[in-house]
Amino acid sequence: MPIVTLIFVFVVLSSFHEIINVHCCNEVERDSLLSFYHHINISSSSSSLNWSQSTNCCHWEGISCATHDARVTHLWLPEKRLSGTINPTFLSNLSFLSHINLSHNHFSGPFPLPHLLLTLNRLQTLDLSFNRFSGPLLEQPLPSSSMRSLNLSSNLFNGSIHPALFLHGAPNLMSFNVSNNTLSGLIPSSSICKASPLVKILDFSLNRFSGNLLAPCRGLEVIRAGSNLLSGRLPDHLYAIRTLKTISLPNNQFSGPITTAILTLSNLAILELQVNQLSGEIPREIGALSNLEELQLHTNSLSGTLPPSLARCSKLTTLILRNNLFGGDISDLSKLGRLQTIDLGNNSLVGKIPDSLCLCRSLSAVRLAHNQLVGEIPPCIAFLTSLTHLALTNNRLSNVAGALEILRHCDNLEVLFLSRCFHEEMMPDDQLYNVSSSGFQNLQILTLGGGNLKGQIPSWISKLRKLKVLNLSYNRLWGRIPSWLGAMPSLNVLNLTQNLLTGELPPEMGGMPALISDNTSSDLTSLALPFLYDNLQFNRLFNLPRGLKVGNNSLSGSIPEEIGRLRLLNELDLSNNNFNGSLPSSLSGLINLERLDLSGNHLGGEIPQSWTRLHFLSSFSIANNDLQGEIPRGGQFETFPLESFEGNPKLCGYILTSQYCRGVDHDDQLEEEDHRQDSWLTEIVTFGFGYSVGLVAIAIILLCKAFLSN
């Protein structure tokens, strides 16, 4: 019995020892990982890895081991705020490593790709994306037949990719991504397709590759090569790859038509060919691409009418065709129930806004701006409950009051562009427009400019508590600027340029909360569609310059000192009014001011020296006023041209020396010299006369004495 017990204990201990050996990581691999760990840096703001020599490395953060032999297979450390360089010798002993992910860190320096793959011949996945690795990719061939996914995107790699890199050793490669680097030379799609026939995803975007796409990959599903220097016609063999689901080639120099051969790509879901030089018409039977979800062809030279067959693309969610030469009516859209974004702006479309648009119940962004559309906004637009962005700028629509009455029912509407849309109508006031406390409560951008709308600034606008941008410029609005504009909590862009406004600029405008303290928590992080402001395109409201513009009106009185409190203001335009008085020194508190225009008024006095502290001021004009005295020296004043000061005859200073100051100083000097000369002559004459009188008196006295003595 004791012998049996001993045998049992021995067997149990042996099994336990075997279990321990199986589940403890290899000592050499553990030491290699520790060397790697001690060589890199970890940000002080992030917690350190739980790597320790006293613990099993298979239990370390980011490390996985095989269950049967405890060999390290995964090094998985994305988003750990790691930095430093990669020494390949520390990873060379991890011969069973199959997956490496060091993405979204701060590693830098060259990466020894061929050397690493030579020793790690089991490696299947390598993800180094979103780091700062730099230098050229070496010309040695990839020595890994196991490699399936290689992601080197969003780094600083440069130089060209030599075809030999893919001639051997990567037959199983399925995904290759080098986007967002500074790689150049001919695009290596041909060599990759030949060496890696199984490849499904190729991404060359955001580099400097040139040439054209050559040699098809038979099983390719995704090709991305946007923002390069590719040119020529879209290759026909691209349309022969029936497996393609994504073609993304924007921001290149492709030219010529989109041929009907594209209709054979029955699996195509995403087609992005925007910002090229394509011409001709969209294939009339584009509806054959029944799986199409995104179609972006904007900013080309495409023409013709919109194909009616588009209505058969029932899976379409994004349709962006702006900045082309399309004409005719907007085709039937009633079957596009999944459509979320449609942009047909900057074309020559005519007719009315179709009622079929209302049947696209998923719509969140609509842009039909800069066309020749007529008529009224369809009442059914009120049922688009998901609509957040509507841009109808520069059309020929009518009934602005009715439009606002319809659109106020779109509770989620955030962006509304109606400038240059309604012409010579009355600005809807509280009587014409059925004001409701619930209408437009999420609106952040409202533009109604450029239509010569008549009336006064309506008080219903004061109820839009989230409004950040208000543009009522280039109308015929009269009356005073209401003081409640200065109390709107979110307003930071106000444009009332070119109206018939009178009275003083309310001092309350100096209390605009969003221009005094920064509160961007509710800003539109990104707009569904871009918009133009001062001929610049913006995709985010946050980037829009904060401004107060009331130029070209008939405002009078002095400039309120309170305006100097708007420290977040970027643009201030009070030009071409009837402002008088002196220039407020308080404007030196506008520390973020970039543009200041006070020209064409009746302002007097001197330019405050404190304005030299406006260090971001790049555009400045006080021309055509009644200013006088010296132009301040220092700061941005050293950079302003003569035109900024002209039309002020009494103004002088360094930039006006040849025209004003020198002349004024010279006249003063001549006048002073003449005065000195007159004084000198007076003194000489007076002295000479006194001297002569004295001599005569002495002579008389001497003669009298001589006479008496005789």
Protein Blocks (a to p, Z undefined) as FASTA:
>chain_A
ZZmmmmmmmmmmmmmmmmmmmmpccfklmmmmmmmmmmpccdfkbccdfbdfkbcfklpg
hiacdfklopafbdcdehklpacdddfklmmmmmmbcbdcfehiabecjddfklmmmmmm
mbfbdcfehiabecjddfbdcfbfkbmbdcfehiabecjddfklmmgoplmbcbdcfehi
abecjdfklmmmmmmmmbfbdcfehiabehjdehiafklcbdcfehiabecjddfklmmm
mkbmbdcfehiabecjddfklmmmmmbmbdcfehiabecjddfklmmmmmbfbdcfehia
becjddfklmmmmmbmbdcfehiabecjdddfklmmmbmbdcfehiabecjddfklmmmm
mbcbdcfehiabecjddfklmmmmkbmbdcfehiabehjllmmmmmmmmmmbmbdcfehk
bghiacddfklpccdfkgoklbcbdcfehklpacdddfklmmmmkbmbdcfehiabecjd
dfklmmmmklcbdcfehiabecjddfklmmgfklmbccfklgcfbafbdcdeehiacfbf
klpccdddfehiabecjddfklmmmmmbfbdcfehiabecjddfklmmmmmbfbdcfehi
abehjddfklmmmmkbmbdcfehiabecjddeehjllmpcfklmgoilkbgcjklmmmmm
mmmmmmmmmmmmmmmmmmmmmmmmmmmmmmmmmmmmmmmmmmmmmmmmZZ
